[in-house]
Structure formats: structure tokens, C-alpha cells
């Protein structure tokens, strides 16, 4: 009979697979329609009510696409709606977050060195924050700021930065960035579910009733769609960040997250300008590179400020502190990273990483350093209470030994 832990692991894998597939579908359709809208041409012979058209070629066929300012005179018999990609992405993502961060709250969600929350409290904060974030954002969009998109985007950036900081004060670094991604994705999906699709349905209902649809519904939907366009790239980064401790397990992870939103703006500005025929603003790539360099620096800022310089050594195993490193790893890491883990919730070594022998530690020296010294990703939520001095010893051992082998 299959072990329950194995079944649970495959459920997580299956939901993650579904989440990735649906996200690809949603992002693909979003990028396509933004590019299509920006690339529309306006020849003189367009029919009344048509604001632009575009000819496209793909897969050996030619496509002729037209956009109406509000709606065509006659409702077509077949109308394709683009909504399930968004809904499926959010639902699968919510399921994945529940499987990993709610069921495994003690390891993945709660950081007791920050706040001593119960499992129920942590889960409530996790879920309620997503709903509250949408309500705040929606209120801003429906205020007079809705007519000032630039100011609205600045306020949205401030809101996201504040949430990044707030999440980091409560949850583990990994959970903080994951929740910021979920917070942003919730805004995006709610835009589709509560604003864009309902507005389109109002237009369709007006057409069926024989009345002229109000153009305001299209303008409102376009604003929310534009926000989704600029938020897509940061959401992808935040979802991937949970696999990279230098992004989530650093002192300034919340600031890194905020800079990622700026990179999303600069990158999308380049492609949006190109698709709209306004040229190719190559300066955006220079700005993006500078922001990314700042992110790399911030990821190790704490380490650079606290790690002492020391003489160069010739090898890892001959370093005078290797005995201390071996003891630290055995005490703080090997409970999970063993052939037979002793931690009750861990049934096999995470990611197949085993740290039981000296050879294991030497072979995985870089990973040990990145996960537990350059960042505080491991132990997860500092479950084994690794001390700052112990992290400093690992950092000094790795950096000096690495320099000695150059």
C-alpha cells in the first residue's frame, strides 16, 4: 500500500503542474491581447465603429483581426471569452498555497523568531490579507484616482511595498514573498472576475436588448487590464523566488520584492512601446540592469556587513573551523538532511540532499553556505535554532576555503 506521505507529495506535484500550465495559458493570452491592442493600425477605410485592425500570420495561416470601439452592430453567434485561464491559475495557486503553507504552517509559514502565532492565526492572516488587499486596491481604482492612472500606479506600488514589508514581519522569508505574489495575483484575477468580465457581460446584455452599450465599461476594463499587464512579470519572479534563498531569505527581501515591481514596469514599457509602434526605448534595459544589480547587492548586504575578513586557507577540509562546521551541520541540518530523517514531518531528505558525512558537507559546501549563511533559508523557519554565530562560522569557513582554492 502506498504511504500517505507519498500520496500527499504527488498531490502537491500534480497541483503545482496544473498551476504552471494554467499560468502559462493566462500569461500567454494576456501578453497576446496587450500586444494586439497596441499594434492595431487605423487605415482610412475602416468601417464605422472599428478603431483598428491588424493582419497576422501564424502556423501557415493569415488572420485578420479588428477591434470595435464599443461593440459591433450585431452580436456574433459565436463569442470566445478569455477568463478560465485566470480563474484556473488562481484556484490552483490557492490550492497549492494551502497544501504547502497552511498544512505545513509550522515549517513553511510561521517564523517564531518574528511572531509567536498559532497555526490558526497564521492561516487566518494569510487568507484575510489577500481579500483585504483586493478591497483596498479596488477602492483606489473606483476613486477619483481612476482618472489619473499614473498616480494610481504610484499608490499601487506603495501598497505592494508596504505589504512586502508587512508579510516579512510576520512570516518566514519564503512565505513572505510567496504571499506577496499571491496578493498580487489575487488583484489580477479579481480584476478579471469582478470587473473585466462583468463589464463585458453588461455590453453583451445591452446589445441583446437592442440598446447602445456605454463606452465607460470598456474604459474601466482597459484600466484593470493594463494593471494586470504590468503586474505579470513581478508575479512570476515572486513565485520563482521561493526556490532561491538569496531572494527570500535575506534581511532586505521586502525591498528586493519592491524593486522587482519596478523591473516589471521597465521591461513591459519596452515591449508595450515596441508593439505600439512608438520605437524601442533601449534605455529601459539599462535601468532594468541597474535595478537587478541593486537586487544582487541587497541579497548579500547583511552578510557583507557582518562577515569578518580572514586569511586565505587552502582547502575546505583543512580549514581550522571545519570541525565546528561539521558539528553545526550535524546539530542543525542533519535531522532532516539524512538518509533516515528524524524530524517527524520529514519522510525523506528534502530535495535529496544528504548531509551526514564530511564528504557530503564538502561536496555541498556552496549550498550549505548559500542556504544557511549567505541567507537564512535553512533551517526552515529556523526550526533548529541555528545561532547567528554559527552562520558566521559557516560563512567564514566557505569564503576563506573558496578563496584558498582559487
For each residue, the residues with C-beta under 8 A, 3 or more apart:
1:
2: 6 7
3: 6 7 347
4: 7 8
5: 8 9 347
6: 2 3 9 10
7: 2 3 4 10 11
8: 4 5 11 12 99
9: 5 6 12 13
10: 6 7 13 14
11: 7 8 14 15 99
12: 8 9 15 16 96 99 100
13: 9 10 16 17
14: 10 11 17 18
15: 11 12 18 19 92 95 96 99
16: 12 13 19 20 96
17: 13 14 20 21
18: 14 15 21 22 88 92
19: 15 16 22 23 89 92 93 95 96
20: 16 17 23 24
21: 17 18 24 25
22: 18 19 25 26 85 88 89 92
23: 19 20 26 27 89 93 236
24: 20 21 27 28
25: 21 22 28 29 85 88 89
26: 22 23 29 30 85 86 88 89
27: 23 24 30 31 232 236
28: 24 25 31 32
29: 25 26 32 33 82 85
30: 26 27 33 34 225 228 229 232
31: 27 28 34 35 229 232
32: 28 29 35 36
33: 29 30 36 37 82 225
34: 30 31 37 38 225 226 229 272 275
35: 31 32 38 39 271 275
36: 32 33 39 40 54 65 67
37: 33 34 40 67
38: 34 35 272 275 276 277
39: 35 36 54 275 276 277
40: 36 37 51 52 53 54 67
41: 52 53 54
42: 46 51 52 53
43: 46 53
44:
45:
46: 42 43 50 51 52 53 66
47: 50
48:
49: 68 69 70 72 73
50: 46 47 53 66 67 68 69
51: 40 42 46 67 68 69
52: 40 41 42 46 66 67
53: 40 41 42 43 46 50 64 65 66 67
54: 36 39 40 41 64 65
55: 62 63 64 65
56: 62 63 65
57: 61 62 63
58: 61 63
59:
60:
61: 57 58
62: 55 56 57
63: 55 56 57 58
64: 53 54 55
65: 36 53 54 55 56
66: 46 50 52 53
67: 36 37 40 50 51 52 53
68: 49 50 51 71 72
69: 49 50 51 215 218
70: 49 203 212 213 214 215 218
71: 68 75 203 204 206 207 213
72: 49 68 75 76
73: 49
74:
75: 71 72 79 204 207 208
76: 72 79
77:
78:
79: 75 76 204
80:
81: 84 197 200
82: 29 33 85 86
83: 86 87 192 193 197
84: 81 87 88
85: 22 25 26 29 82 88 89
86: 26 82 83 89 90 188 189 192 193
87: 83 84 90 91 189 192 193
88: 18 22 25 26 84 85 91 92
89: 19 22 23 25 26 85 86 92 93 185 189
90: 86 87 93 94 185 186 189
91: 87 88 94 95
92: 15 18 19 22 88 89 95 96
93: 19 23 89 90 96 97 182 185
94: 90 91 97 98 182
95: 15 19 91 92 98 99
96: 12 15 16 19 92 93 99 100
97: 93 94 100 101 102 126 178 182
98: 94 95 101 102 103
99: 8 11 12 15 95 96 102 103 104
100: 12 96 97 103 104 108
101: 97 98 104 105 108 109 126 175 178 179
102: 97 98 99 105 109 123 126
103: 98 99 100
104: 99 100 101 107 108 109 345
105: 101 102 108 109 110 119 122 123
106: 109 110 119 345 381 383
107: 104 345 380 381 383
108: 100 101 104 105 172 174 175 380 381
109: 101 102 104 105 106 122 123 126 171 172 175 381
110: 105 106 115 117 119 122 171 172 381
111: 114 115 170 171 172 173 175 381 382
112: 115 116 117 381 382
113: 382
114: 111 169 170 171
115: 110 111 112 169 170
116: 112
117: 110 112 121 122 125 170
118: 121 122
119: 105 106 110 122 123
120: 123 124
121: 117 118 124 125
122: 105 109 110 117 118 119 125 126 170 171
123: 102 105 109 119 120 126 127
124: 120 121 127 128
125: 117 121 122 128 129 170
126: 97 101 102 109 122 123 129 130 171 175 179
127: 123 124 130 131
128: 124 125 131 132
129: 125 126 132 133 163 167 179 183
130: 126 127 133 134 179 182 183 186
131: 127 128 134 135 186
132: 128 129 135 136
133: 129 130 136 137 159 163 183 186 187
134: 130 131 137 138 186 187 190
135: 131 132 138 139
136: 132 133 139 140 159
137: 133 134 140 141 156 159 187
138: 134 135 141 142 190 194 195
139: 135 136 142 143
140: 136 137 143 145 152 155 156 159
141: 137 138 145 146 152 223 224
142: 138 139 146
143: 139 140 146
144: 147 148
145: 140 141 148 151 152 155
146: 141 142 143 149 152 220 223
147: 144
148: 144 145 151 152
149: 146 152 153 223 226
150: 153 154
151: 145 148 154 155
152: 140 141 145 146 148 149 155 156
153: 149 150 156 157 227 230 265
154: 150 151 157 158
155: 140 145 151 152 158 159
156: 137 140 152 153 159 160 227
157: 153 154 160 161 258 261 262
158: 154 155 161 162
159: 133 136 137 140 155 156 162 163
160: 156 157 163 164 180 183 184 257 258 261
161: 157 158 164 165 254 257 258 261
162: 158 159 165 166
163: 129 133 159 160 166 167 180 183
164: 160 161 167 168 176 177 180 253 254 255 257 258
165: 161 162 168 169 254
166: 162 163 169 170
167: 129 163 164 170 171 175 176 177 179 180 183 254
168: 164 165 171 173 176 253 254
169: 114 115 165 166
170: 111 114 115 117 122 125 166 167 176
171: 109 110 111 114 122 126 167 168 175 176 179
172: 108 109 110 111 175 176 380 381
173: 111 168 176 177 245 248 249 250 253 375 376 377
174: 108 177 178 242 245 248 249 377 380
175: 101 108 109 111 126 167 171 172 178 179
176: 164 167 168 170 171 172 173 179 180 248 253 254
177: 164 167 173 174 180 181 238 241 242 247 248 253 257
178: 97 101 174 175 181 182 238 239 241 242 248
179: 101 126 129 130 167 171 175 176 182 183
180: 160 163 164 167 176 177 183 184 238 257
181: 177 178 184 185 234 235 238 239 241
182: 93 94 97 130 178 179 185 186
183: 129 130 133 160 163 167 179 180 186 187
184: 160 180 181 187 188 231 234 235 238
185: 89 90 93 181 182 188 189 235
186: 90 130 131 133 134 182 183 189 190
187: 133 134 137 183 184 190 191 227 231
188: 86 184 185 191 192 227 228 231 232 235
189: 86 87 89 90 185 186 192 193
190: 134 138 186 187 193 194 195
191: 187 188 194 195 196 224 225 227 228
192: 83 86 87 188 189 195 196 197 224 228
193: 83 86 87 189 190 197
194: 138 190 191 198
195: 138 190 191 192 198 199 220 221 224
196: 191 192 199 200 221 224 225
197: 81 83 192 193 200 201
198: 194 195 201 202
199: 195 196 202 203 217 218 220 221
200: 81 196 197 203 204 217 221
201: 197 198 204 205
202: 198 199 205 206 213 214 217
203: 70 71 199 200 206 207 213 217 218
204: 71 75 79 200 201 207 208
205: 201 202 208 209
206: 71 202 203 209 211 212 213 214
207: 71 75 203 204 210 211 213
208: 75 204 205
209: 205 206
210: 207
211: 206 207
212: 70 206
213: 70 71 202 203 206 207 217
214: 70 202 206 217
215: 69 70 218 219
216: 219 220
217: 199 200 202 203 213 214 220 221
218: 69 70 199 203 215 221 222
219: 215 216 222 223
220: 146 195 199 216 217 223 224
221: 195 196 199 200 217 218 224 225
222: 218 219 225 226
223: 141 146 149 219 220 226 227
224: 141 191 192 195 196 220 221 227 228
225: 30 33 34 191 196 221 222 228 229
226: 34 149 222 223 229 230
227: 153 156 187 188 191 223 224 230 231
228: 30 188 191 192 224 225 231 232
229: 30 31 34 225 226 232 268 272
230: 153 226 227 233 264 265 268
231: 184 187 188 227 228 234 235 261 264
232: 27 30 31 188 228 229 235 236 264 268
233: 230 236 237 263 264 267 268
234: 181 184 231 237 238 257 260 261 263 264
235: 181 184 185 188 231 232 238 239
236: 23 27 232 233 239 240
237: 233 234 240 241 260 263 264
238: 177 178 180 181 184 234 235 241 257 260
239: 178 181 235 236 242
240: 236 237 243 244
241: 177 178 181 237 238 244 247 248 257
242: 174 177 178 239 248
243: 240
244: 240 241 247 248
245: 173 174 248 249 250 370 371 374 375 376 377 378
246: 249 250 299 300 370 374 375
247: 177 241 244 250 253 256 295 299
248: 173 174 176 177 178 241 242 244 245 253 375 377
249: 173 174 245 246 253 371 375 376 377
250: 173 245 246 247 253 256 298 299 300 301 302 375 376
251: 301 302
252: 255 256 298 299 301 302
253: 164 168 173 176 177 247 248 249 250 256 257
254: 161 164 165 167 168 176 257 258
255: 164 252 258 259 298
256: 247 250 252 253 259 260 295 298 299
257: 160 161 164 177 180 234 238 241 253 254 260 261
258: 157 160 161 164 254 255 261 262
259: 255 256 262 263 291 294 295 298
260: 234 237 238 256 257 263 264 295
261: 157 160 161 231 234 257 258 264 265
262: 157 258 259 265 266 291
263: 233 234 237 259 260 266 267 288 291 292
264: 230 231 232 233 234 237 260 261 267 268
265: 153 230 261 262 268 269
266: 262 263 269 270 284 285 287 288 291
267: 233 263 264 270 271 284 288
268: 229 230 232 233 264 265 271 272
269: 265 266 272 273 281 284
270: 266 267 273 274 280 281 282 284 285
271: 35 267 268 274 275
272: 34 38 229 268 269 275 276
273: 269 270 276 278 279 280 281
274: 270 271 277 278 279 280
275: 34 35 38 39 271 272
276: 38 39 272 273
277: 38 39 274
278: 273 274
279: 273 274
280: 270 273 274
281: 269 270 273 284
282: 270 285 286
283: 286 287
284: 266 267 269 270 281 287 288
285: 266 270 282 288 289
286: 282 283 289 290
287: 266 283 284 290 291
288: 263 266 267 284 285 291 292
289: 285 286 292 293
290: 286 287 293 294
291: 259 262 263 266 287 288 294 295
292: 263 288 289 295 296
293: 289 290 296 297
294: 259 290 291 297 298
295: 247 256 259 260 291 292 298 299
296: 292 293 299 300
297: 293 294 300 301
298: 250 252 255 256 259 294 295 301
299: 246 247 250 252 256 295 296 374 375
300: 246 250 296 297 303 304 374
301: 250 251 252 297 298 304 305
302: 250 251 252 305 306
303: 300 306 307 373 374 395
304: 300 301 307
305: 301 302
306: 302 303 388 392
307: 303 304 392 395 396 399
308: 392 396
309:
310: 396 399 400
311: 400
312: 400 403 404
313: 318 319 320 400 401 403 404
314: 318 404 405
315: 318 319 401 404 405
316: 319 322 362 365 397 398 401 405
317: 322 358 362
318: 313 314 315 322
319: 313 315 316 322 325 397 400 401
320: 313
321: 324 325 393 396 397
322: 316 317 318 319 325 326 358 397
323: 326 327
324: 321 327 328 393 397
325: 319 321 322 328 329 361 368 393 394 397
326: 322 323 329 330 358 361
327: 323 324 330 331
328: 324 325 331 332 333 386 390 393 394
329: 325 326 332 333 334 355 361 368
330: 326 327 333 334
331: 327 328 334 384
332: 328 329 335 372 379 384 385 386 390
333: 328 329 330 336 337 355 368 372 378 379 384
334: 329 330 331 337 338 355 356
335: 332 338 341 342 343 346 384
336: 333 341 343 346 349 350 379
337: 333 334 341 349 350 353 354 355 356
338: 334 335 341 342 349 354 355 356
339: 349 354 356
340:
341: 335 336 337 338 346 347 348 349
342: 335 338
343: 335 336 346 383
344:
345: 104 106 107
346: 335 336 341 343 349 350
347: 3 5 341
348: 341 352
349: 336 337 338 339 341 346 352 353 354
350: 336 337 346 353
351:
352: 348 349
353: 337 349 350 364 367
354: 337 338 339 349 360
355: 329 333 334 337 338 360 361 364 368
356: 334 337 338 339 360
357: 360 361
358: 317 322 326 361 362
359: 362 363
360: 354 355 356 357 363 364
361: 325 326 329 355 357 358 364 365 368
362: 316 317 358 359 365
363: 359 360
364: 353 355 360 361 367 368
365: 316 361 362 368 369 398 401 402
366: 369 370 398
367: 353 364 370 371
368: 325 329 333 355 361 364 365 371 372 373 394 398
369: 365 366 372 373 374 394 395 398 399
370: 245 246 366 367 373 374 375 377
371: 245 249 367 368 374 375 377 378
372: 332 333 368 369 375 376 377 378 379 386 391 394
373: 303 368 369 370 391 392 394 395 398
374: 245 246 299 300 303 369 370 371 395
375: 173 245 246 248 249 250 299 370 371 372
376: 173 245 249 250 372 382 391
377: 173 174 245 248 249 370 371 372 380
378: 245 333 371 372 386
379: 332 333 336 372 382 383 384 386
380: 107 108 172 174 377 383
381: 106 107 108 109 110 111 112 172
382: 111 112 113 376 379 385 386
383: 106 107 343 379 380
384: 331 332 333 335 379
385: 332 382
386: 328 332 372 378 379 382 390 391
387: 390 391
388: 306 391 392
389: 392 393
390: 328 332 386 387 393 394
391: 372 373 376 386 387 388 394 395
392: 306 307 308 373 388 389 395 396
393: 321 324 325 328 389 390 396 397
394: 325 328 368 369 372 373 390 391 397 398
395: 303 307 369 373 374 391 392 398 399
396: 307 308 310 321 392 393 399 400
397: 316 319 321 322 324 325 393 394 400 401
398: 316 365 366 368 369 373 394 395 401 402
399: 307 310 369 395 396 402 403
400: 310 311 312 313 319 396 397 403 404
401: 313 315 316 319 365 397 398 404 405
402: 365 398 399 405 406
403: 312 313 399 400 406
404: 312 313 314 315 400 401
405: 314 315 316 401 402
406: 402 403
